[in-house]
Amino acid sequence: MLDEASSALDTKNKQAVADYFRQAENTTVLSVAHDCEWLGFATRVVDMKEIQKT
């Protein structure tokens, strides 16, 4: 689980971190982020504002 993992990274280092996790086999990464650029590296994004309470 990554919590704001990209908050202090420049674009080059964000890419390096994303590449690291992408190449990891049999790995699921749950990442919490407000950084739209970081979200662009994801294969799936869940916007918590879109989830309705039931």
Distance bins in CASP14 RR format, pairs under 12 A and 6 or more apart:
PFRMAT RR
TARGET T0000
AUTHOR 0000-0000-0000
RMODE 2
METHOD distances of the structure
MODEL  1
1 21 0 0 0 0 0 1 0 0 0 0 0
1 27 0 0 0 0 0 1 0 0 0 0 0
1 28 0 0 0 0 1 0 0 0 0 0 0
1 29 1 0 0 1 0 0 0 0 0 0 0
1 30 1 0 1 0 0 0 0 0 0 0 0
1 31 1 0 0 1 0 0 0 0 0 0 0
1 32 1 0 0 1 0 0 0 0 0 0 0
1 33 0 0 0 0 0 1 0 0 0 0 0
2 9 0 0 0 0 0 1 0 0 0 0 0
2 14 0 0 0 0 0 1 0 0 0 0 0
2 17 0 0 0 0 1 0 0 0 0 0 0
2 18 0 0 0 0 0 1 0 0 0 0 0
2 20 0 0 0 0 0 1 0 0 0 0 0
2 21 0 0 0 0 1 0 0 0 0 0 0
2 27 0 0 0 0 0 1 0 0 0 0 0
2 28 0 0 0 0 0 1 0 0 0 0 0
2 29 1 0 0 1 0 0 0 0 0 0 0
2 30 1 0 0 1 0 0 0 0 0 0 0
2 31 1 0 1 0 0 0 0 0 0 0 0
2 32 1 0 0 1 0 0 0 0 0 0 0
2 33 1 0 0 1 0 0 0 0 0 0 0
2 35 0 0 0 0 0 1 0 0 0 0 0
2 38 0 0 0 0 1 0 0 0 0 0 0
2 39 0 0 0 0 0 1 0 0 0 0 0
2 41 0 0 0 0 0 1 0 0 0 0 0
2 42 0 0 0 0 0 1 0 0 0 0 0
3 29 0 0 0 0 0 1 0 0 0 0 0
3 30 0 0 0 0 1 0 0 0 0 0 0
3 31 1 0 0 1 0 0 0 0 0 0 0
3 32 1 0 1 0 0 0 0 0 0 0 0
3 33 0 0 0 0 1 0 0 0 0 0 0
3 34 0 0 0 0 0 1 0 0 0 0 0
3 35 0 0 0 0 0 1 0 0 0 0 0
3 38 0 0 0 0 0 1 0 0 0 0 0
4 14 0 0 0 0 0 1 0 0 0 0 0
4 31 0 0 0 0 1 0 0 0 0 0 0
4 32 1 0 0 1 0 0 0 0 0 0 0
4 33 1 0 0 1 0 0 0 0 0 0 0
4 34 1 0 0 1 0 0 0 0 0 0 0
4 35 1 0 0 1 0 0 0 0 0 0 0
4 38 0 0 0 0 1 0 0 0 0 0 0
4 39 0 0 0 0 0 1 0 0 0 0 0
5 13 0 0 0 0 0 1 0 0 0 0 0
5 14 0 0 0 0 1 0 0 0 0 0 0
5 16 0 0 0 0 0 1 0 0 0 0 0
5 17 1 0 0 1 0 0 0 0 0 0 0
5 18 0 0 0 0 1 0 0 0 0 0 0
5 20 0 0 0 0 0 1 0 0 0 0 0
5 21 0 0 0 0 1 0 0 0 0 0 0
5 29 0 0 0 0 1 0 0 0 0 0 0
5 30 0 0 0 0 0 1 0 0 0 0 0
5 31 1 0 0 1 0 0 0 0 0 0 0
5 32 0 0 0 0 1 0 0 0 0 0 0
5 33 1 0 0 1 0 0 0 0 0 0 0
5 34 0 0 0 0 0 1 0 0 0 0 0
5 35 0 0 0 0 1 0 0 0 0 0 0
5 38 1 0 0 1 0 0 0 0 0 0 0
5 39 0 0 0 0 0 1 0 0 0 0 0
5 41 0 0 0 0 0 1 0 0 0 0 0
5 42 0 0 0 0 0 1 0 0 0 0 0
6 12 0 0 0 0 0 1 0 0 0 0 0
6 13 0 0 0 0 1 0 0 0 0 0 0
6 14 1 0 1 0 0 0 0 0 0 0 0
6 15 0 0 0 0 1 0 0 0 0 0 0
6 16 0 0 0 0 0 1 0 0 0 0 0
6 17 1 0 0 1 0 0 0 0 0 0 0
6 18 0 0 0 0 1 0 0 0 0 0 0
6 21 0 0 0 0 0 1 0 0 0 0 0
6 31 0 0 0 0 1 0 0 0 0 0 0
6 32 0 0 0 0 0 1 0 0 0 0 0
6 33 1 0 0 1 0 0 0 0 0 0 0
6 34 0 0 0 0 1 0 0 0 0 0 0
6 35 1 0 1 0 0 0 0 0 0 0 0
6 36 0 0 0 0 0 1 0 0 0 0 0
6 37 1 0 0 1 0 0 0 0 0 0 0
6 38 1 0 1 0 0 0 0 0 0 0 0
6 39 0 0 0 0 1 0 0 0 0 0 0
6 40 0 0 0 0 0 1 0 0 0 0 0
6 41 0 0 0 0 1 0 0 0 0 0 0
6 42 0 0 0 0 0 1 0 0 0 0 0
7 13 0 0 0 0 0 1 0 0 0 0 0
7 14 0 0 0 0 1 0 0 0 0 0 0
7 17 0 0 0 0 0 1 0 0 0 0 0
7 31 0 0 0 0 0 1 0 0 0 0 0
7 32 0 0 0 0 0 1 0 0 0 0 0
7 33 0 0 0 0 1 0 0 0 0 0 0
7 34 0 0 0 0 1 0 0 0 0 0 0
7 35 1 0 0 1 0 0 0 0 0 0 0
7 37 0 0 0 0 0 1 0 0 0 0 0
7 38 0 0 0 0 1 0 0 0 0 0 0
8 14 0 0 0 0 0 1 0 0 0 0 0
8 17 0 0 0 0 0 1 0 0 0 0 0
8 35 0 0 0 0 0 1 0 0 0 0 0
8 38 0 0 0 0 0 1 0 0 0 0 0
9 15 0 0 0 0 1 0 0 0 0 0 0
9 16 0 0 0 0 1 0 0 0 0 0 0
9 17 1 0 0 1 0 0 0 0 0 0 0
9 18 0 0 0 0 1 0 0 0 0 0 0
9 33 0 0 0 0 0 1 0 0 0 0 0
9 35 0 0 0 0 1 0 0 0 0 0 0
9 37 0 0 0 0 1 0 0 0 0 0 0
9 38 0 0 0 0 1 0 0 0 0 0 0
9 41 0 0 0 0 0 1 0 0 0 0 0
10 16 0 0 0 0 1 0 0 0 0 0 0
10 17 0 0 0 0 0 1 0 0 0 0 0
10 35 0 0 0 0 0 1 0 0 0 0 0
10 37 0 0 0 0 0 1 0 0 0 0 0
10 38 0 0 0 0 0 1 0 0 0 0 0
11 17 0 0 0 0 0 1 0 0 0 0 0
11 18 0 0 0 0 0 1 0 0 0 0 0
11 35 0 0 0 0 0 1 0 0 0 0 0
11 37 1 0 0 1 0 0 0 0 0 0 0
11 38 0 0 0 0 0 1 0 0 0 0 0
11 40 0 0 0 0 0 1 0 0 0 0 0
11 41 0 0 0 0 0 1 0 0 0 0 0
12 18 0 0 0 0 0 1 0 0 0 0 0
12 19 0 0 0 0 0 1 0 0 0 0 0
12 37 0 0 0 0 0 1 0 0 0 0 0
13 19 0 0 0 0 0 1 0 0 0 0 0
13 20 0 0 0 0 0 1 0 0 0 0 0
13 37 0 0 0 0 0 1 0 0 0 0 0
13 38 0 0 0 0 0 1 0 0 0 0 0
14 20 0 0 0 0 0 1 0 0 0 0 0
14 21 0 0 0 0 0 1 0 0 0 0 0
14 31 0 0 0 0 0 1 0 0 0 0 0
14 33 0 0 0 0 0 1 0 0 0 0 0
14 35 1 0 0 1 0 0 0 0 0 0 0
14 36 0 0 0 0 0 1 0 0 0 0 0
14 37 1 0 0 1 0 0 0 0 0 0 0
14 38 1 0 1 0 0 0 0 0 0 0 0
14 39 0 0 0 0 0 1 0 0 0 0 0
14 40 0 0 0 0 1 0 0 0 0 0 0
14 41 1 0 0 1 0 0 0 0 0 0 0
14 42 0 0 0 0 0 1 0 0 0 0 0
15 21 0 0 0 0 0 1 0 0 0 0 0
15 22 0 0 0 0 0 1 0 0 0 0 0
15 37 0 0 0 0 1 0 0 0 0 0 0
15 38 0 0 0 0 0 1 0 0 0 0 0
15 40 0 0 0 0 0 1 0 0 0 0 0
15 41 1 0 0 1 0 0 0 0 0 0 0
16 22 0 0 0 0 0 1 0 0 0 0 0
16 23 0 0 0 0 0 1 0 0 0 0 0
16 41 0 0 0 0 0 1 0 0 0 0 0
17 23 0 0 0 0 0 1 0 0 0 0 0
17 24 0 0 0 0 0 1 0 0 0 0 0
17 29 0 0 0 0 1 0 0 0 0 0 0
17 31 0 0 0 0 1 0 0 0 0 0 0
17 33 0 0 0 0 0 1 0 0 0 0 0
17 35 0 0 0 0 0 1 0 0 0 0 0
17 37 0 0 0 0 0 1 0 0 0 0 0
17 38 0 0 0 0 1 0 0 0 0 0 0
17 41 0 0 0 0 1 0 0 0 0 0 0
18 24 0 0 0 0 0 1 0 0 0 0 0
18 29 0 0 0 0 1 0 0 0 0 0 0
18 31 0 0 0 0 1 0 0 0 0 0 0
18 33 0 0 0 0 0 1 0 0 0 0 0
18 35 0 0 0 0 0 1 0 0 0 0 0
18 37 0 0 0 0 1 0 0 0 0 0 0
18 38 1 0 0 1 0 0 0 0 0 0 0
18 39 0 0 0 0 0 1 0 0 0 0 0
18 40 0 0 0 0 1 0 0 0 0 0 0
18 41 1 1 0 0 0 0 0 0 0 0 0
18 42 0 0 0 0 1 0 0 0 0 0 0
18 43 0 0 0 0 0 1 0 0 0 0 0
19 41 0 0 0 0 1 0 0 0 0 0 0
20 27 0 0 0 0 1 0 0 0 0 0 0
20 29 0 0 0 0 1 0 0 0 0 0 0
20 41 0 0 0 0 0 1 0 0 0 0 0
21 27 1 0 0 1 0 0 0 0 0 0 0
21 28 0 0 0 0 1 0 0 0 0 0 0
21 29 1 0 1 0 0 0 0 0 0 0 0
21 30 0 0 0 0 0 1 0 0 0 0 0
21 31 0 0 0 0 1 0 0 0 0 0 0
21 38 0 0 0 0 0 1 0 0 0 0 0
21 41 0 0 0 0 1 0 0 0 0 0 0
21 42 0 0 0 0 0 1 0 0 0 0 0
21 43 0 0 0 0 0 1 0 0 0 0 0
22 28 0 0 0 0 0 1 0 0 0 0 0
22 29 0 0 0 0 1 0 0 0 0 0 0
22 41 1 0 0 1 0 0 0 0 0 0 0
22 42 0 0 0 0 0 1 0 0 0 0 0
22 43 0 0 0 0 1 0 0 0 0 0 0
23 29 0 0 0 0 0 1 0 0 0 0 0
27 43 0 0 0 0 0 1 0 0 0 0 0
28 42 0 0 0 0 0 1 0 0 0 0 0
28 43 0 0 0 0 0 1 0 0 0 0 0
28 44 0 0 0 0 0 1 0 0 0 0 0
29 38 0 0 0 0 0 1 0 0 0 0 0
29 41 0 0 0 0 1 0 0 0 0 0 0
29 42 0 0 0 0 1 0 0 0 0 0 0
29 43 0 0 0 0 1 0 0 0 0 0 0
29 44 0 0 0 0 0 1 0 0 0 0 0
30 42 0 0 0 0 0 1 0 0 0 0 0
30 44 0 0 0 0 0 1 0 0 0 0 0
30 45 0 0 0 0 0 1 0 0 0 0 0
30 46 0 0 0 0 1 0 0 0 0 0 0
31 38 1 0 0 1 0 0 0 0 0 0 0
31 39 0 0 0 0 1 0 0 0 0 0 0
31 40 0 0 0 0 0 1 0 0 0 0 0
31 41 0 0 0 0 1 0 0 0 0 0 0
31 42 1 0 0 1 0 0 0 0 0 0 0
31 43 0 0 0 0 0 1 0 0 0 0 0
31 44 0 0 0 0 0 1 0 0 0 0 0
31 45 0 0 0 0 1 0 0 0 0 0 0
31 46 0 0 0 0 0 1 0 0 0 0 0
32 38 0 0 0 0 0 1 0 0 0 0 0
32 39 0 0 0 0 0 1 0 0 0 0 0
32 42 0 0 0 0 0 1 0 0 0 0 0
32 45 0 0 0 0 0 1 0 0 0 0 0
32 46 0 0 0 0 0 1 0 0 0 0 0
32 47 0 0 0 0 0 1 0 0 0 0 0
32 48 0 0 0 0 1 0 0 0 0 0 0
33 39 1 0 1 0 0 0 0 0 0 0 0
33 40 0 0 0 0 1 0 0 0 0 0 0
33 41 0 0 0 0 1 0 0 0 0 0 0
33 42 0 0 0 0 1 0 0 0 0 0 0
33 45 0 0 0 0 1 0 0 0 0 0 0
33 46 0 0 0 0 0 1 0 0 0 0 0
33 47 0 0 0 0 0 1 0 0 0 0 0
33 48 0 0 0 0 0 1 0 0 0 0 0
34 45 0 0 0 0 0 1 0 0 0 0 0
34 47 0 0 0 0 0 1 0 0 0 0 0
34 48 0 0 0 0 0 1 0 0 0 0 0
34 49 0 0 0 0 0 1 0 0 0 0 0
35 41 0 0 0 0 1 0 0 0 0 0 0
35 42 0 0 0 0 0 1 0 0 0 0 0
35 45 0 0 0 0 0 1 0 0 0 0 0
36 42 0 0 0 0 0 1 0 0 0 0 0
36 45 0 0 0 0 1 0 0 0 0 0 0
36 47 0 0 0 0 0 1 0 0 0 0 0
38 45 0 0 0 0 0 1 0 0 0 0 0
39 45 1 0 1 0 0 0 0 0 0 0 0
39 46 0 0 0 0 0 1 0 0 0 0 0
39 47 0 0 0 0 1 0 0 0 0 0 0
END
